[in-house]
Amino acid sequence: MSGPINEKFFSKFPNRAPFACIAKPLIEALIQEGDSNLQIGAALYLAASIEAATDPESEQLRKSLPKIGKLLKSDCFKAKAALLSDVGSIITAGGAGTKPVLDWLVPVLIEFFEY
């Protein structure tokens, strides 16, 4: 999902932490917005940002997983399929690399797929 815009943006800021500047508002948009189109867009752009980042902050990603898990369980959140791309990107980037995180995440995903 990394595209030329993301790669161009991240390559311009090699010594800064632009990932945090992008990820935090996108995560907040996922939590606060009720419009399904905005939820889909924020989820997909967050996944693309994680994949395009040269050094995504795995600690920030790890902290976002409980919020994403709550959204997966919420009846009000409509963009659940797009949110799964975030989960995959976070896992790939190392945001779920510890046993306690995986012990929490696997049952959440199993519950999501059973529903």
Phi, psi and omega in degrees: 000359179284133182238178183296329179292312180298314181297321179295318180296310184291330180287338179283341184237062185290334184259357180256175178249070182291339182301316180296326180292332180268316188293317185299310178296328179291319178295319177297321178296321178300319184285319191265334187275141179260345181287125184294325179294320178293321178298316179297313181298315180296319180295315181290322179290325176297316178299316179295323179293320178297315182291328183275340183293134178288329179217076178294142184283101186297330178293318177295320178296317179299320180289336180278342183300317177299323178295317179294322177298320178295322178294321178297329181274343186283135175285338182281337182276122188261344186260048185293323179296318178292328180293332177296330176294328175294317179300315179298319179293320179295317178297315180298324182279358178092013181282351179234041188272001180251155182299316179299323179293315179294324177298329177278318188289319184299313177297326177297315180291323177298315178299319180297316181287335177287331183283000000 
